[in-house]
Amino acid sequence: MENRDTPLYQMVLSNREKVKINGVTAVESFDEKEVIASSKMGPLVVQGEGLHITQLNLEEELLSIEGLVNSLEFVEDKQAKLKATGKGILARLFR
């Protein structure tokens, strides 16, 4: 049963071309292939092709992205993700 005091965070994906996300507190980085944002539900990575931010309103915690969306992923820890994929600088130096 849902608690009425708990805010509802939504992510709406339309035809893999548009995504609207609320609860976004910051955008850490973005380019045509990846958008990394901080949200109230944790760090979020959106990957795809031709991505561009069409709306960012941090007061309303709203982010809208257009382009071909290939994946939406919540990550627990960016450093842990880098270590797991072997992209960390120490992993490359000590191979």
C-alpha positions in Angstrom: 0.0 0.0 0.0 1.3 3.4 -1.0 2.0 6.0 1.7 0.5 9.4 0.7 3.4 11.3 2.3 5.9 9.6 0.0 6.4 11.6 -3.2 5.8 9.8 -6.5 8.7 9.9 -9.0 8.0 9.1 -12.6 9.9 8.3 -15.7 7.9 8.3 -19.0 9.5 6.9 -22.1 7.6 7.5 -25.4 8.6 5.5 -28.5 12.2 5.3 -27.4 12.5 8.9 -28.6 11.5 11.1 -25.6 11.9 10.6 -21.9 10.6 12.8 -19.1 11.9 12.3 -15.6 10.9 14.0 -12.4 12.8 14.0 -9.2 16.1 15.1 -10.9 18.3 17.3 -8.7 21.3 17.8 -11.1 22.8 16.9 -14.4 26.3 15.8 -13.9 27.3 15.4 -17.6 25.8 15.0 -21.0 26.7 14.5 -24.6 25.0 12.9 -27.7 25.5 9.4 -26.4 25.0 9.7 -22.6 23.3 11.8 -20.0 24.2 11.3 -16.3 21.9 12.9 -13.8 21.4 12.8 -10.0 17.9 12.1 -8.9 16.1 11.5 -5.6 16.1 7.8 -6.5 19.9 7.7 -7.1 22.3 8.4 -10.0 20.7 7.8 -13.4 22.4 7.1 -16.7 20.5 7.5 -20.0 22.4 6.1 -23.0 21.4 6.4 -26.7 22.1 8.2 -29.9 21.6 11.8 -30.8 20.5 12.7 -27.2 19.8 16.3 -26.3 18.2 17.9 -23.3 15.0 19.7 -24.3 14.0 20.8 -20.8 15.8 21.1 -17.5 14.0 22.7 -14.6 15.8 22.0 -11.3 13.2 24.0 -9.3 10.5 21.6 -10.4 13.0 18.7 -10.6 12.1 17.9 -14.2 14.3 16.7 -17.0 13.3 16.0 -20.6 15.5 14.3 -23.2 15.0 13.6 -26.9 16.9 11.2 -29.1 17.1 7.4 -29.6 17.1 6.0 -26.1 18.9 2.6 -25.8 19.0 2.3 -22.0 17.9 3.8 -18.7 19.9 2.7 -15.7 20.0 3.6 -12.0 23.5 3.1 -10.6 24.4 2.8 -7.0 27.9 4.2 -7.2 29.6 5.6 -10.2 33.1 4.5 -9.0 31.9 0.9 -8.5 30.5 1.0 -12.0 33.8 2.1 -13.4 35.7 -0.5 -11.5 33.3 -3.3 -12.6 33.8 -2.3 -16.3 37.6 -2.0 -15.9 37.6 1.7 -17.0 39.2 3.0 -13.8 42.7 4.4 -14.1 44.1 2.0 -11.5 42.7 -1.0 -13.3 44.4 0.1 -16.5 47.7 0.9 -14.9 48.1 -2.4 -13.0 47.0 -4.9 -15.6 
